[in-house]
Amino acid sequence: MKQITLAEQPWLGVGRTVKVTADGIRYRLFRASVTVAVIAVAVAFLMNILSESLIKRSIATNTRERIARMRLVYSWSAKLTNPGSPESILHDLAGSPEGSSLYREIQTHGKLSDSDIGTFHRGAVQAITYLEFFNDLDYAKRRAMIHTARGIQVFHRLRDEKGMKQFRTALSQIKSVRFITPFEDLEQFLAGVPALEDHAARVLQGRRQAIAQISRALGSRQVLEALVDAEGAFGATVRQAGFVFDETDVAPIVADQAQRLLDVIRLEKTMDSEKCRQLIAQQANVMPADVNVVMMWGYLDGARFATRYLSRMQDSGIDTSGLNVERVTELASARDETAALLDAERLTMDAGSGFMGLGDRLAWLLFVSLLVCGIGICNAMLMTVTERFTEIATLKCLGALDGFIMLMFVLESSILGVVGGVIGAILGALIGLGRMLVAFGVNFVRAIPVGDMLLGMLASVIMGMLLAAVAAVLPSYKAARLAPMEAMRIE
């Protein structure tokens, strides 16, 4: 009897497989277009959420930095007149990296050694961590654990045997709250609270002495007036008092902001002048009694009105030294910029929270969108398999293996996923960018994270391709397992 040898079934090359898949897409272009549209919509929704989240986080960081820099004159005015409290010192130190300017300033005022400031810093970080835990509790839970204690008084209460017993009893009964550290760590921290308070008291005393030195240098001047000379003698006095007042970075900004604030106060005091109020009333077509500061700043951003207003100030006998048209319009524009920053801060308060910085609501919307997209792609691929039963049977009769049939359908779905992903990523990024520009204005264009946006688009395209490939696995498996004779009988 003649022996029959079964050889390995040959596989088509990669190029040939891709060509067969591409031909299948071209012959069923309408069905492929529907699948691409489903993927594009889902990826566009994903990229829209991602782009808005990335832009919001970037704008939030940029806004907070600009606001903090814009308020330097206020923070220094407060620092040079108010020594603060032990709690504020702990907050300042806990939020300052080792070696930072505020870290060194606290060390200087407290006359602390390197080892003492290191111990104080670690204790401050622990103290603020515990205080934030208690501050995050609602009123009922907080009262059950520590009664009405606030700030450092919380640690005094916990050091007391009765207070600690109440805290541990309440914590064991409130199942929804879990303490942030083991009790051994808390007890070890509480043992070091007296030393922590001593360090804070030494810093507080040092600040009082420094402020007294500043007060003697001020004489009859207000702090704001003196800060105009932050780059000169007054800045040197501040540094001699132990404050870290950088003469190349901080001092010029504080001096400029102090002069701006004085100019703003001087302009706003012109509301007491009847002639100035009448000019604004004529411009706004209202009664002089209805004129306010907001109206004044709204008109001063125009050079023509600013010229008339300065002339009216001179007629009223108001000092205009240091003020000119350019300065006035600049102050008005700066006021608008400040208002835009405050609005941006309000709109980005929740930026960065939740999964991927999306927030809980958007994260669930994203999950539902991807689920719907996956079902849509799976349905489209099932219809594609149904329409191609005869083609599948023909390929199998010609020797195509199950693996090749499955590979062909998964590859087809992946190609459609890439095309739909690219379209969706571009569309979603443009929509997200447009929405953010409308919400925040063109003042924040420089804060747009271009690199992160491009990475987000790449991730969206990859997600679209993976989603399409995974959704095509079940239809591909059904197609691969189809018997040739069974497929031939189906019309």
Secondary structure, 3 states (H helix, E strand, C coil): CCCCCCCCCCCCCHHHHHHHHHHHHHHCHHHHHHHHHHHHHHHHHHHHHHHHHHHHHHHHHHHHHHHHHHCHHHHHHHHCCCCCCHHHHHHHHHCCCCCCHHHHHHHHHHCCCHHHHHHHHHHHHHHHHHHHHHHCCCHHHHHHHHCCCCCCHHHHHHHCHHHHHHHHHHHHHCCCCCCCCCHHHHHHHHHCHHHHHHHHHHHHHHHHHHHHHHHHHHCCCCHHHHHCCCCCHHHHHHHHCCCCCCCCCHHHHHHHHHHHHHHHHHHHHHHHCHHHHHHHHHHHCCCHHHCCHHHHHHHHCCHHHHHHHHHHHHHCCCCCCCCCHHHHHHHHHHHHHHHHHHHHHHHCCCCCCCHHHCCHHHHHHHHHHHHHHHHHHHHHHHHHHHHCHHHHHHHHHCCCCHHHHHHHHHHHHHHHHHHHHHHHHHHHHHHHHHHHHHHHCHHHHHHCCHHHHHHHHHHHHHHHHHHHHHHCHHHHHHHHCCCHHHHHHCC
